[in-house]
Amino acid sequence: MKKLGLIYNPVSGHALFKGKLDALIDLFQQHGIVLCPYRTRGGGQDHLGRFLREMCPDGVLAAGGDGTVHAVVNAMMESDMDVPLGILGSGTSNDFATHLGIWDWESYIERIAADESRRVDLGMIEGTGQYFVNVVSAGVLTGIAHEVKSSYKNTLGKLAYYLKGIGEIPRLRSFSVRITADDVKYDADIFLFVIANSPVVAGMKQIGRNIAIDDGMLNLLAVKKTGLPQFISVAADLFAGKPVTERENILHIQAKSFEIHAEEELSSDIDGECGPLLPLRVRTLPLALSVYC
C-alpha cells in the first residue's frame, strides 16, 4: 500500500482538524493509502526532517495554515525529499492552497490517489537555508500574522488580521530601500514590499497580473510612499481582490533574484512566520517542488 506522511498542526485555524483525523484516515484507506500522522509541537521542538527521512513516504500531506506548509516544505528540502506535497488547508490563512484551487477534500483525495501532481517554483533566502512557498515581506502591516494571538485567530479568523491592520494605519511610515533585481538597481521610499510566488497573499486573492508559480520568476510589489488616502485606496483594492500591479504608486518588478537593503533595521516575514533582518538575498528555485493538485 502507498503510505503518506501527514503533518498536522493541532491548533491551526479553529483547531478543528483533530476531530476530522479519523474520518480522513478512513477516506485514504478506502483508496489504498495509509496515513502516518505526525503532530507538530511548535517552539522549535519538531523533528520533521528526521520523521520524514525515517518514514520514506510516497508523498507528504501538510494539514494546517501557511506556516505549517512552510515548515513541511523546509523539512522536505533539507532532507532532499522529492515526493509530492499535498495541502489540506485548515489554518486561518491558506493562501497557497487557495491559489492551487484545493477546496473539496474528498475530490482532492481522489486526485492524490491518482498521483495527479505538478511542479511549482520555490523561493530561497540565501545565507539562511530557508525556503519559502508563497511570500517574503517587510514593512508596515507585514508582520501581523505572528502578532495576532492564536485565540483571536481561532475566534475571528481572517477578520483578526484585518482588525490588527486597521490599528497599524495611524503609525504608517515609509523607509528607504535599494532593490537589486537581476543586477538592475532601484532606489525607493516605500511603506512595504512583498516578494510573491503566487498572486494570493494574506487572503487577498489577486494582488497582481501575470504572477505564476511555475514560470521560474518571483514578483516584487512595493507600495511607494504616498498620502494616506492613496494608501487606503490600494488596500481597499487588494481586499476587494483587484490587482494593483499597474497602479502608479506600486513598484512591480519580476525577476529571478532580488537583493534588498534598507537604511534602518527591519524584520522580514516568511510565509507568515518571523524571518531574518534585512538585508535579504532572495532567489527562485524553478520547479523545485512537486504538489498534488
Buried (B, 14 or more C-beta within 10 A) or exposed (E): EBBBBBBBBBBBBEBEBBEBBEEBBEBBEEEEBBBBBBEBEEEEEBEBBEBBBEBEBBBBBBBBBBBBBBBBBBBBBBBEBEBBBBBBBBBBBBBBBBBBEBEEBEEBBEBBBEEEBBBBBBBBBEEEEBBBBBBBBBBBBBBBBEEBEEEBBBEBBEEBBBEBBEEBEEEBEBBEBBBBBEEEEBEBEBBBBBBBBBBBBBBBBBBBEEBBBEBEBBBBBBBBBBEEEBBEBBBEBBBEEBBBBEBEBBBBBBBBBBBBBBEEEBBBBBBBBEBBEBBBBBBBBBBBBBBBB
